[in-house]
């Protein structure tokens, strides 16, 4: 199965349709009057569909087992056609469109099975997805390539050439997925005045997004949160909480990180962990939905 461990949980919905067409109006009347020999067609088919939704991962090899949190089945009749609408909801890392289509298919098959003794012309038509929502793309604001970002690695050992930077490069790789312009990539020691000066320099370059990696731990030299907090005008604690919550699900030591997020004018400043995994996971936790903040900042500036 596709690895979805880096994804975040969101409310995901999907609605699928299937059409069952019968051969004669007497069949439709028998369905309405509950006179089909095998029983109440809609109630039996609905039950089958609910079971099908919950068993989708057992039937479709690449489907992930997921918590189905709501399922509804609706029927409508027009002429000789019975329309089935199956809706599914979950709060999870991946969507439920296959679950909805599988459920609609089994509802249609159940109706077919119940009607075939009385109508030899029953057929199933138009199984398709009508809508889905809730993926990360639904919460992604477009960012133009002219949008500038600055990446700063805070590390005594890396700035001294004793170690290679991997965390900063991981952040750059993530941002390049969104076609951002990386205006500056710097490595500086863990020194408060240098950190603050770098913020001022990046702001002058027009960087709307400034990301520091490193110096967020608990050693005496870890001063990035203190340095940037003195410059931040408005903290955004929800970003900090999202980063730590996401990391905590993967590594218990994430609770020790002191990640910081806040705005300076129309720029967003992030101070992320210095480990490669910590930096990657922090980016996965908040991007691309984080880009919405720039639409808010733009609106508040008018």
FIFITOR-755460 format. One line per 8 residues: number of its first residue (from 1); their letters; for each residue x, y, z of N, C-alpha, C. Coordinates in steps of 0.05 Angstrom, whole numbers, plus 5000, padded with zeros to 4 digits. Example, Ala and Ser with C-alpha at 12.3 -4.5 7.8 and 13.67 -1.06 7.14 Angstrom:
<pts>
1 = as = 5264,4886,5156,5246,4910,5156,5264,4934,5156 ~ 5257,4955,5142,5273,4979,5143,5258,5001,5157
</pts>
This chain:
<pts>
1 = xxxxxxxx = 5017,4976,5000,5000,5000,5000,5017,5025,5000 ~ 5006,5047,4990,5020,5072,4990,5025,5082,5018 ~ 5049,5092,5023,5056,5102,5050,5042,5129,5055 ~ 5024,5129,5075,5009,5154,5081,5017,5164,5109 ~ 5039,5154,5120,5046,5162,5148,5052,5192,5150 ~ 5061,5205,5128,5067,5233,5129,5043,5251,5127 ~ 5020,5240,5120,4996,5256,5116,4983,5263,5143 ~ 4967,5284,5143,4953,5292,5167,4924,5284,5165
9 = xxxxxxxx = 4911,5280,5188,4883,5274,5189,4866,5299,5181 ~ 4847,5295,5164,4827,5316,5158,4800,5303,5155 ~ 4779,5319,5157,4752,5309,5151,4750,5304,5121 ~ 4744,5279,5114,4743,5271,5086,4715,5260,5080 ~ 4704,5268,5058,4677,5259,5050,4678,5250,5021 ~ 4659,5233,5014,4656,5225,4986,4627,5215,4982 ~ 4617,5220,4958,4590,5210,4950,4593,5197,4923 ~ 4582,5173,4922,4583,5158,4897,4554,5151,4888
17 = xxxxxxxx = 4551,5146,4863,4525,5139,4851,4526,5113,4836 ~ 4504,5099,4837,4500,5076,4819,4471,5077,4811 ~ 4465,5067,4786,4438,5067,4776,4431,5037,4770 ~ 4407,5029,4779,4396,5003,4773,4371,5008,4755 ~ 4373,4998,4731,4350,5001,4712,4335,4975,4710 ~ 4308,4976,4714,4292,4952,4712,4278,4951,4685 ~ 4266,4929,4679,4254,4926,4653,4225,4932,4651 ~ 4211,4935,4674,4182,4940,4672,4173,4956,4697
25 = xxxxxxxx = 4151,4971,4693,4141,4988,4715,4130,4972,4738 ~ 4121,4947,4732,4111,4930,4753,4132,4925,4774 ~ 4157,4923,4765,4179,4918,4784,4182,4942,4803 ~ 4181,4966,4792,4183,4990,4809,4161,4990,4829 ~ 4137,4984,4821,4114,4985,4840,4118,4964,4862 ~ 4128,4941,4854,4132,4919,4874,4154,4927,4894 ~ 4174,4942,4885,4195,4952,4903,4182,4972,4923 ~ 4167,4991,4912,4154,5011,4929,4135,4999,4950
33 = xxxxxxxx = 4121,4978,4941,4101,4966,4959,4112,4944,4976 ~ 4139,4940,4974,4153,4919,4989,4141,4891,4984 ~ 4136,4885,4959,4124,4860,4951,4144,4841,4936 ~ 4169,4848,4937,4189,4831,4925,4193,4806,4943 ~ 4193,4782,4932,4194,4757,4948,4218,4756,4967 ~ 4240,4767,4960,4264,4765,4977,4264,4786,5000 ~ 4244,4804,5000,4242,4822,5023,4242,4851,5015 ~ 4245,4869,5035,4245,4898,5030,4271,4905,5016
41 = xxxxxxxx = 4269,4912,4991,4293,4915,4974,4311,4937,4985 ~ 4300,4960,4991,4317,4982,5000,4330,4977,5027 ~ 4316,4965,5045,4328,4960,5072,4350,4939,5070 ~ 4345,4918,5055,4366,4897,5052,4390,4908,5038 ~ 4385,4923,5016,4408,4934,5000,4424,4954,5017 ~ 4409,4971,5032,4423,4990,5049,4441,4976,5069 ~ 4432,4955,5082,4448,4940,5101,4472,4928,5087 ~ 4469,4917,5063,4491,4906,5048,4512,4928,5042
49 = xxxxxxxx = 4502,4951,5035,4520,4973,5029,4536,4982,5053 ~ 4524,4983,5076,4538,4991,5100,4561,4971,5106 ~ 4555,4946,5104,4575,4925,5108,4598,4929,5087 ~ 4590,4934,5062,4610,4937,5041,4630,4960,5046 ~ 4619,4982,5055,4636,5005,5060,4657,4998,5081 ~ 4649,4985,5102,4667,4978,5124,4687,4956,5116 ~ 4680,4941,5096,4698,4919,5087,4714,4925,5062 ~ 4715,4950,5054,4728,4957,5028,4757,4949,5028
57 = xxxxxxxx = 4771,4953,5050,4800,4947,5050,4805,4917,5049 ~ 4784,4901,5055,4787,4872,5053,4784,4863,5024 ~ 4772,4879,5007,4766,4872,4980,4785,4885,4959 ~ 4793,4909,4965,4810,4924,4946,4838,4925,4957 ~ 4858,4912,4944,4884,4907,4957,4898,4933,4966 ~ 4897,4955,4952,4912,4978,4959,4897,4998,4977 ~ 4873,4991,4985,4858,5009,5003,4866,5005,5032 ~ 4870,5027,5046,4878,5026,5074,4853,5022,5091
65 = xxxxxxxx = 4856,5005,5112,4834,5004,5132,4832,5032,5145 ~ 4808,5042,5148,4804,5068,5159,4779,5069,5176 ~ 4777,5088,5194,4753,5090,5211,4730,5103,5196 ~ 4710,5088,5190,4686,5099,5177,4669,5111,5198 ~ 4665,5137,5197,4651,5151,5219,4622,5159,5212 ~ 4615,5158,5187,4587,5163,5179,4583,5152,5151 ~ 4560,5139,5147,4552,5128,5121,4522,5132,5117 ~ 4514,5143,5095,4486,5146,5089,4481,5134,5061
73 = xxxxxxxx = 4457,5123,5058,4448,5112,5032,4421,5124,5025 ~ 4419,5136,5002,4393,5148,4993,4385,5136,4967 ~ 4359,5132,4964,4348,5121,4939,4328,5141,4927 ~ 4328,5142,4901,4307,5158,4887,4299,5142,4862 ~ 4274,5145,4854,4264,5131,4831,4254,5150,4810 ~ 4263,5146,4785,4253,5162,4763,4248,5143,4739 ~ 4223,5140,4732,4216,5121,4711,4224,5093,4719 ~ 4241,5080,4703,4249,5053,4708,4277,5052,4722
81 = xxxxxxxx = 4286,5075,4731,4313,5075,4743,4312,5080,4773 ~ 4328,5065,4787,4331,5069,4816,4359,5081,4819 ~ 4361,5105,4829,4387,5118,4834,4395,5114,4863 ~ 4420,5106,4866,4432,5101,4893,4454,5122,4898 ~ 4452,5136,4920,4473,5155,4928,4484,5146,4955 ~ 4510,5139,4955,4524,5130,4979,4544,5151,4988 ~ 4541,5161,5012,4559,5181,5023,4574,5170,5047 ~ 4600,5176,5048,4617,5165,5070,4634,5188,5081
89 = xxxxxxxx = 4638,5188,5107,4655,5208,5120,4675,5194,5139 ~ 4698,5206,5141,4718,5197,5160,4736,5221,5168 ~ 4750,5219,5190,4772,5237,5196,4797,5220,5196 ~ 4812,5222,5174,4835,5204,5171,4854,5216,5151 ~ 4875,5201,5145,4897,5211,5127,4891,5207,5098 ~ 4872,5190,5091,4866,5185,5063,4836,5185,5058 ~ 4829,5188,5033,4801,5193,5026,4784,5168,5025 ~ 4757,5173,5022,4738,5151,5024,4722,5147,4998
97 = xxxxxxxx = 4734,5157,4975,4719,5154,4950,4715,5125,4942 ~ 4736,5108,4946,4733,5080,4939,4712,5067,4957 ~ 4712,5074,4982,4692,5063,5000,4664,5070,4991 ~ 4660,5095,4983,4634,5103,4973,4626,5088,4948 ~ 4645,5085,4930,4639,5071,4904,4634,5041,4909 ~ 4650,5030,4927,4646,5002,4934,4619,4997,4946 ~ 4611,5015,4965,4585,5013,4977,4562,5015,4957 ~ 4565,5035,4940,4544,5039,4919,4542,5015,4901
105 = xxxxxxxx = 4565,5003,4894,4565,4980,4877,4551,4956,4890 ~ 4557,4952,4915,4544,4929,4929,4514,4933,4933 ~ 4507,4958,4939,4478,4964,4940,4464,4957,4914 ~ 4477,4966,4892,4466,4960,4865,4464,4930,4860 ~ 4485,4915,4867,4486,4886,4863,4465,4872,4880 ~ 4460,4882,4904,4440,4871,4922,4412,4875,4910 ~ 4408,4899,4900,4382,4904,4887,4378,4886,4862 ~ 4400,4883,4847,4399,4866,4823,4392,4837,4832
113 = xxxxxxxx = 4405,4827,4853,4400,4800,4862,4371,4796,4871 ~ 4360,4816,4884,4333,4814,4895,4312,4816,4874 ~ 4319,4830,4852,4299,4834,4831,4300,4814,4808 ~ 4322,4801,4805,4325,4783,4781,4305,4761,4780 ~ 4294,4751,4803,4274,4730,4800,4247,4740,4787 ~ 4243,4767,4789,4217,4777,4779,4221,4794,4754 ~ 4246,4800,4747,4251,4818,4724,4278,4810,4711 ~ 4277,4799,4687,4301,4789,4674,4316,4811,4659
121 = xxxxxxxx = 4306,4835,4660,4319,4857,4645,4333,4877,4663 ~ 4337,4870,4688,4350,4888,4707,4380,4891,4699 ~ 4389,4916,4700,4418,4920,4694,4428,4943,4711 ~ 4455,4942,4716,4468,4963,4733,4483,4982,4714 ~ 4479,5008,4719,4491,5028,4702,4505,5050,4718 ~ 4524,5064,4706,4534,5089,4716,4544,5089,4745 ~ 4561,5071,4752,4574,5072,4778,4596,5093,4776 ~ 4594,5114,4792,4614,5135,4789,4616,5152,4815
129 = xxxxxxxx = 4638,5166,4818,4642,5184,4840,4629,5211,4833 ~ 4613,5222,4851,4600,5248,4847,4616,5271,4859 ~ 4627,5266,4883,4643,5287,4895,4660,5276,4917 ~ 4682,5289,4923,4699,5282,4946,4711,5308,4957 ~ 4718,5308,4982,4730,5331,4994,4748,5323,5018 ~ 4765,5341,5026,4780,5337,5051,4810,5332,5048 ~ 4820,5328,5024,4849,5323,5021,4864,5349,5026 ~ 4891,5347,5029,4907,5370,5034,4905,5391,5012
137 = xxxxxxxx = 4899,5383,4987,4896,5402,4966,4872,5421,4970 ~ 4853,5412,4986,4830,5429,4992,4837,5452,5010 ~ 4860,5450,5024,4868,5470,5043,4895,5483,5034 ~ 4899,5484,5009,4924,5495,4998,4918,5520,4982 ~ 4929,5543,4991,4927,5567,4976,4950,5569,4956 ~ 4944,5578,4932,4965,5579,4912,4986,5600,4920 ~ 5012,5594,4915,5034,5612,4921,5049,5617,4896 ~ 5052,5642,4889,5067,5649,4864,5097,5644,4867
145 = xxxxxxxx = 5110,5639,4845,5139,5634,4845,5155,5658,4855 ~ 5142,5682,4854,5156,5706,4863,5157,5708,4893 ~ 5142,5691,4906,5141,5690,4935,5168,5681,4946 ~ 5181,5697,4963,5208,5691,4971,5209,5678,4999 ~ 5227,5659,5002,5231,5646,5028,5260,5646,5035 ~ 5266,5649,5061,5294,5648,5070,5297,5625,5090 ~ 5318,5609,5087,5322,5586,5104,5348,5590,5119 ~ 5348,5587,5146,5371,5592,5162,5376,5568,5180
153 = xxxxxxxx = 5400,5557,5178,5408,5535,5195,5424,5546,5219 ~ 5415,5541,5243,5428,5550,5267,5443,5527,5280 ~ 5469,5526,5276,5485,5504,5287,5514,5512,5289 ~ 5526,5509,5313,5554,5515,5317,5571,5496,5301 ~ 5564,5470,5302,5581,5449,5289,5579,5451,5258 ~ 5556,5457,5248,5553,5459,5219,5566,5484,5208 ~ 5563,5506,5223,5575,5531,5214,5606,5529,5215 ~ 5616,5512,5233,5645,5508,5235,5655,5487,5215
161 = xxxxxxxx = 5638,5475,5199,5646,5456,5179,5650,5428,5190 ~ 5641,5423,5214,5645,5396,5227,5623,5376,5219 ~ 5601,5386,5211,5578,5369,5203,5565,5380,5178 ~ 5551,5363,5164,5537,5371,5140,5508,5378,5146 ~ 5498,5399,5134,5470,5406,5138,5452,5387,5122 ~ 5432,5375,5135,5412,5360,5121,5384,5371,5126 ~ 5380,5382,5150,5354,5392,5157,5346,5416,5139 ~ 5364,5435,5136,5358,5458,5119,5352,5450,5091
169 = xxxxxxxx = 5367,5431,5080,5362,5421,5053,5336,5407,5051 ~ 5328,5393,5072,5302,5379,5072,5279,5399,5071 ~ 5283,5422,5085,5263,5443,5084,5261,5455,5056 ~ 5284,5460,5044,5285,5471,5017,5271,5452,4998 ~ 5276,5427,5000,5263,5407,4982,5233,5409,4984 ~ 5223,5412,5009,5194,5413,5013,5183,5439,5000 ~ 5196,5461,5004,5186,5487,4994,5187,5487,4963 ~ 5207,5474,4952,5209,5473,4923,5186,5458,4910
177 = xxxxxxxx = 5173,5441,4925,5149,5427,4915,5127,5447,4908 ~ 5128,5470,4922,5107,5490,4918,5117,5514,4901 ~ 5140,5510,4888,5151,5530,4869,5157,5557,4882 ~ 5166,5556,4907,5174,5580,4921,5202,5588,4912 ~ 5208,5613,4913,5235,5623,4907,5251,5623,4933 ~ 5273,5608,4934,5290,5607,4957,5310,5630,4954 ~ 5304,5652,4968,5320,5676,4964,5346,5675,4980 ~ 5347,5659,5001,5371,5658,5018,5372,5631,5033
185 = xxxxxxxx = 5395,5620,5033,5400,5595,5049,5427,5600,5064 ~ 5425,5602,5090,5448,5609,5106,5453,5590,5129 ~ 5477,5588,5138,5485,5572,5161,5499,5591,5181 ~ 5489,5593,5205,5500,5611,5225,5503,5597,5251 ~ 5521,5606,5269,5524,5594,5295,5500,5601,5313 ~ 5498,5586,5335,5476,5590,5355,5482,5615,5372 ~ 5479,5638,5360,5484,5663,5374,5460,5682,5370 ~ 5450,5692,5391,5426,5708,5391,5428,5732,5372
193 = xxxxxxxx = 5449,5747,5374,5451,5771,5357,5452,5764,5327 ~ 5466,5742,5320,5467,5734,5292,5440,5725,5282 ~ 5425,5711,5299,5399,5702,5292,5380,5726,5286 ~ 5381,5745,5304,5363,5768,5301,5371,5785,5277 ~ 5397,5788,5272,5407,5803,5249,5398,5789,5223 ~ 5398,5763,5223,5390,5748,5199,5360,5753,5193 ~ 5344,5754,5214,5316,5760,5210,5313,5788,5196 ~ 5327,5808,5206,5325,5834,5195,5335,5834,5166
201 = xxxxxxxx = 5356,5820,5160,5367,5818,5133,5347,5805,5114 ~ 5335,5784,5122,5316,5770,5105,5290,5786,5100 ~ 5282,5801,5120,5259,5819,5117,5265,5840,5096 ~ 5290,5851,5097,5298,5871,5077,5299,5860,5049 ~ 5304,5833,5047,5305,5820,5020,5276,5815,5010 ~ 5256,5819,5027,5229,5815,5018,5219,5786,5023 ~ 5232,5772,5041,5224,5744,5047,5198,5744,5063 ~ 5178,5732,5053,5152,5729,5067,5152,5706,5086
209 = xxxxxxxx = 5169,5686,5080,5170,5663,5097,5199,5659,5106 ~ 5204,5659,5132,5231,5656,5143,5231,5632,5161 ~ 5247,5612,5155,5248,5588,5170,5276,5583,5182 ~ 5277,5581,5208,5301,5573,5222,5299,5543,5229 ~ 5321,5529,5227,5322,5501,5236,5346,5498,5254 ~ 5341,5487,5278,5362,5484,5297,5360,5504,5320 ~ 5371,5496,5343,5372,5514,5366,5345,5515,5381 ~ 5328,5495,5378,5302,5495,5391,5301,5475,5414
217 = xxxxxxxx = 5324,5463,5421,5324,5444,5442,5328,5457,5470 ~ 5341,5442,5488,5343,5451,5515,5372,5455,5525 ~ 5391,5453,5507,5419,5458,5515,5423,5488,5519 ~ 5445,5496,5532,5450,5524,5538,5453,5540,5512 ~ 5463,5527,5491,5467,5541,5465,5442,5543,5448 ~ 5421,5530,5456,5396,5530,5440,5380,5556,5447 ~ 5385,5577,5432,5373,5603,5438,5355,5613,5415 ~ 5350,5597,5395,5334,5607,5373,5306,5616,5382
225 = xxxxxxxx = 5291,5601,5398,5265,5611,5407,5266,5637,5421 ~ 5286,5641,5438,5288,5666,5453,5294,5689,5434 ~ 5312,5684,5415,5321,5705,5396,5298,5714,5378 ~ 5283,5695,5367,5262,5703,5348,5237,5713,5363 ~ 5232,5703,5387,5209,5712,5402,5210,5742,5409 ~ 5234,5753,5412,5236,5781,5417,5229,5798,5393 ~ 5229,5786,5369,5223,5801,5345,5194,5796,5335 ~ 5183,5773,5342,5156,5766,5333,5136,5785,5345
233 = xxxxxxxx = 5118,5795,5327,5097,5813,5336,5072,5798,5346 ~ 5066,5776,5332,5042,5760,5340,5049,5730,5338 ~ 5047,5716,5361,5052,5688,5360,5028,5674,5347 ~ 5033,5651,5335,5012,5634,5323,5014,5607,5337 ~ 5004,5604,5361,5008,5579,5376,4996,5554,5363 ~ 4976,5558,5346,4964,5535,5332,4984,5520,5315 ~ 5002,5536,5301,5023,5523,5285,5042,5508,5302 ~ 5050,5520,5325,5068,5506,5343,5056,5480,5354
241 = xxxxxxxx = 5030,5482,5361,5016,5458,5371,5014,5436,5350 ~ 5009,5444,5325,5006,5424,5304,5033,5410,5299 ~ 5055,5425,5300,5081,5414,5296,5088,5394,5318 ~ 5083,5402,5343,5090,5384,5365,5072,5359,5366 ~ 5046,5363,5360,5027,5341,5360,5035,5320,5339 ~ 5041,5330,5315,5048,5313,5293,5074,5297,5300 ~ 5093,5312,5311,5118,5299,5318,5115,5279,5341 ~ 5098,5285,5360,5094,5268,5383,5082,5241,5375
249 = xxxxxxxx = 5066,5241,5354,5054,5216,5344,5076,5197,5332 ~ 5099,5209,5325,5120,5193,5312,5145,5189,5329 ~ 5149,5207,5348,5173,5206,5364,5168,5219,5391 ~ 5169,5205,5413,5162,5217,5439,5180,5240,5447 ~ 5204,5241,5436,5222,5264,5443,5213,5290,5431 ~ 5193,5289,5413,5183,5314,5401,5173,5334,5422 ~ 5164,5323,5445,5153,5341,5466,5175,5359,5477 ~ 5200,5353,5472,5222,5369,5483,5229,5393,5464
257 = xxxxxxxx = 5218,5393,5440,5225,5414,5422,5210,5440,5429 ~ 5222,5462,5424,5210,5488,5430,5205,5504,5405 ~ 5192,5492,5386,5186,5505,5360,5169,5530,5365 ~ 5174,5550,5349,5161,5576,5351,5150,5584,5324 ~ 5127,5597,5325,5116,5608,5300,5103,5635,5306 ~ 5107,5654,5288,5094,5680,5292,5099,5698,5268 ~ 5086,5721,5268,5087,5739,5246,5103,5764,5254 ~ 5117,5775,5233,5130,5801,5235,5120,5817,5211
265 = xxxxxxxx = 5102,5836,5215,5090,5849,5192,5075,5829,5175 ~ 5081,5828,5149,5068,5808,5132,5085,5784,5127 ~ 5105,5779,5144,5122,5755,5141,5116,5736,5164 ~ 5119,5710,5157,5116,5689,5177,5143,5678,5184 ~ 5149,5675,5210,5174,5664,5219,5170,5638,5234 ~ 5185,5618,5226,5183,5592,5240,5210,5584,5250 ~ 5211,5574,5275,5235,5562,5286,5230,5532,5290 ~ 5243,5516,5274,5237,5487,5274,5261,5471,5286
273 = xxxxxxxx = 5256,5446,5293,5278,5429,5303,5301,5427,5283 ~ 5325,5420,5294,5349,5419,5277,5354,5391,5267 ~ 5341,5370,5277,5345,5344,5266,5332,5341,5239 ~ 5343,5324,5222,5331,5322,5195,5303,5312,5196 ~ 5297,5291,5212,5270,5281,5215,5252,5302,5227 ~ 5262,5316,5247,5246,5336,5261,5238,5358,5241 ~ 5257,5367,5224,5251,5387,5205,5231,5377,5184 ~ 5235,5353,5174,5217,5342,5154,5189,5339,5165
281 = xxxxxxxx = 5187,5328,5189,5160,5323,5201,5146,5350,5207 ~ 5161,5370,5215,5149,5396,5220,5138,5408,5195 ~ 5152,5405,5173,5142,5415,5147,5117,5399,5138 ~ 5118,5373,5141,5095,5356,5134,5070,5363,5151 ~ 5075,5371,5176,5053,5377,5194,5037,5401,5186 ~ 5049,5421,5174,5035,5446,5170,5034,5456,5141 ~ 5048,5443,5123,5047,5451,5094,5031,5430,5079 ~ 5015,5439,5059,5011,5466,5049,4990,5483,5063
289 = xxxxxxxx = 4973,5473,5082,4953,5490,5094,4963,5516,5106 ~ 4988,5516,5115,4999,5540,5127,4999,5564,5108 ~ 5000,5559,5082,5001,5581,5063,4977,5599,5065 ~ 4955,5589,5077,4931,5605,5080,4936,5630,5096 ~ 4956,5629,5114,4962,5652,5131,4969,5677,5114 ~ 4981,5673,5091,4990,5696,5075,4966,5710,5062 ~ 4945,5694,5057,4920,5707,5047,4908,5724,5069 ~ 4909,5714,5094,4898,5729,5116,4914,5754,5121
297 = xxxxxx = 4941,5752,5120,4958,5775,5124,4955,5796,5102 ~ 4951,5786,5078,4946,5805,5056,4920,5820,5059 ~ 4900,5805,5068,4874,5818,5072,4874,5838,5094 ~ 4889,5832,5116,4890,5850,5139,4906,5875,5133 ~ 4923,5875,5112,4940,5898,5106,4925,5919,5090 ~ 4900,5912,5080,4885,5932,5064,4867,5949,5081
</pts>
